[in-house]
Amino acid sequence: MRGITETKEKVVIKIITSVQINLRKIGFFLWFTFALVTLALYYQQIWHLFTWGPVRWIQENYSLRAAVLPIWRLIQNGGKEFPPSYMAEASQRGLLALWGVAVILLCSYFLGFAILKLLRVEPEDPIDGFLYRIGIGLGSLSYIAFGLAAFSLYRPEIIKMVLLSLLGAGLAYTIYQQLTHRHTKTYNFARLSSSLRQEKPWKLVTLLAFAIALVGALAPEIEYDALWYHLWLPDLWLQQGSPIDIIPEYISLYPLTWELIYGIAMTFGGPIAAKLVHFSMLPLTALLVFKTTRFAAPKASPWVAVALFVTLPTVIWQATTTYIDLALTFYTGIAIYALMQYTRKNRLSFLVLAAIFLGLALAIKHLALIVWLLAICGLGFWLWQEKHCWRQTLQAVLILGVVSLIFPLPWYLRSWAASGNPFFPDSYSLFGAFPIERWSQITEISLNNFKDHFGFPRTPLNLALLPWNLTIHAAQFRGSLGPILLILLTGLFVIKPTGKELRWLGIFCFCYLVLWASPLSSFQMRFLLPITPFLVVLGAAAIKELTTRLEGRRLGLHLVRWILLVLLVLNLPPFTSLHEADREQWNGWLTHVIHDIPLGVVLGYEFEGDYLARKVPSFRAWDYINNNLPLDARVLTFSGGDHLYSSRARIASDSTAAYYAVWGAGRDKKEQALQAMQNLEISHVLFDRQKLDSGALDSLALAQESSLKSWYEVEYEDEQYSLARLRWNQLTP
């Protein structure tokens, strides 16, 4: 009987094993099919290459033409077409910017080194220490700048004196340590480069991504939000020497921690230096991805994870501009990394570091509040699950939550004092805002309508299909992460990597995605960047599990690696046009990615002014305004994303303060429009000619044909904009 029982058990085990193997095979087949369908639908533009033919495809492919043309002309003419003055301008601009970013990063490192010494925190791993020092040092520089501004000392000469003093002190201390043989721990960075042959492709792709991003960062700034406030506001602070609150510009009450660093960079090396500061977040976050992979997925290749991260189209675009999302990604990423170190090693220093970095993230952008909430909840749940001690759990949660809130508190207090809303313009329904010229219910509705036009409506079906829509219909979300992450993360349901940290990272990413998809956030692709360092770690773990199961099958292994390499390269410019699955001719245009590599202006082939006129539609109009209008001129403008290049007082046509002069003054309210413009002291109006010609402004009193003839005198006009002076001496409101 016993033998019969054992035989039955073996049969049952054999059947279960056979079912599991078959289910696994079915899972792999479904995953493989899903990957093929995803790639076929995503890269629809490749099919156009074959149907149109190479000549038309090159004509249609703006990204390819823009990248190749300057190089081809350089080779063809041997550099003869490069005007010496343009080359000199480009060289001077680049060298000055490199000097500026070098000063800031060195000062940050020295400052971070000193702060960690004061906190008696000595990271065991030198790479961790390097990241911690740079991160804390940059944050400290920003608060030094904030302190200077509080005393009306945020001026170029003061900033230069402070930073050069820090630089001198840091260099002197370093020399002193060398002379006294008090060496700190060093790290052989060559260890980052594995001698394994299969790692070389990922390193080459990473270097190529860095090179492309660096070229973009060395070009003049052209991006909308960067010119609107990321550079414009710190420039105004530098001119005033103290904080500026521009009531018609709601962005002036945002947390400006990172913008103040941009102001420091502009002091030393102009706007390009500020761009390079944000570019530096790309290699720093890549290094963080490397370390996170080693920590959470030690069997996976960290170089694969790094290559996955730096080739994400929106990530590499972020490194070329003075937005703040890549900086936010670095700070949220290093905060979670320090928190994982705390959960494994149970050392208070890691919890303090996590709180500091989380606080600096909160001081960069309100979006970090999602990470703050998830970090607190996750830490509390983990500690209770592991320790079953309410006291230790509550103590750790309070340290993380309270200490981190100290850093954004000055910005919250500033916003609360100026508007009555600590998170202005967010949470308007809860706190309201004052004065009426700053914000109103009408403006709130307009902003919500603007946010709602991203992505798809939040129906149950669209939310269920969100990962698919984010990938295939990326243009709707204003950015792209490419197709690789969707394929790899879907594969996690078939290939289940082991590791407690990986599971926690997966839960964190899922919860963040849920909150991002809620009405709390906006369906903008760049708002997903804070979780991309962890998504690529999960992706690298999936690749490792797949290659492990293919061991002994050389053809399968080589095929997986080659496919991955090709997809990584396709993520890079000049292949951006291939990512526009929704594009029909010029509809469905993908934004927040790199469409062309600006080699011309960086190498001196193209004059900076010509480049800006080509990329910023209103640049020539503002150049005229800056050089010809009196200093007391005040322009009502229908242009945006050009603030840095304007040096006259301006008020946006869609601002709350201008409502009764523009959108609140219909065609039959001419007297109201005139009176409102007089109250705003408007001297000129900068019209968008396309809006005038298309009839988009027909409902406005100030844009009626009779008004255009009798109210204004045109002073400047080009293909895009028309500048009209109000004839106040002939008008009676």
Secondary structure, 3 states (H helix, E strand, C coil): CHHHHHHHHHHHHHHHHHHHHHHHHHHHHHHHHHHHHHHHHHCHHHHHHHHHCHHHHHHHCHHHHHHHHHHHHHHHHCCCCCCHHHHHHHHHHHHHHHHHHHHHHHHHHHHHHHHHHHCCCCCCCHHHHHHHHHHHHHHHHHHHHHHHHHCCCCCHHHHHHHHHHHHHHHHHHHHHHHHCCCCCCCCCHHHHCCCCHHHHHHHHHHHHHHHHHHHHHCCCCCCHHHHHHHCHHHHHHHHHCCCCCCCCCHHHHCCCHHHHHHHHHHHHHHHHHHHHHHHCHHHHHHHHHHHHHHHHCCCCCHHHHHHHHHCCHHHHHHCCCCCCHHHHHHHHHHHHHHHHHHHHHCCHHHHHHHHHHHHHHHCCCCCHHHHHHHHHHHHHHHHHHHHCCHHHHHHHHHHHHHHHHHCCHHHHHHHHHHHCCCCCCCCHHHHCCCCCCCCCHHHHHHHHHHHHCCCCCCCHHHHHCHHHHHHHCHHHHCCCCCCHHHHHHHHCCCCCCCCHHHHHHHHHHHHHHHHHHCCCCCCCHHHHHHHHHHHHHHHHHHHHHHHHHCCCCHHHHHHHHHHHHHHHHHCCCCCHHHHCCCCECCECCCCCCCCCCCHHHHHCCCCHHHHHHHHCCCHHHHHHHHHHCCCCCEEEECCCCCHHHCCCEEEECCCCCCCCCCCCCECCCHHHHHHHHHHCCCCEEEEEHHHHHHCCCCCEHHHCHHHHHHCEEEEEECCCEEEEEECHHHCCC
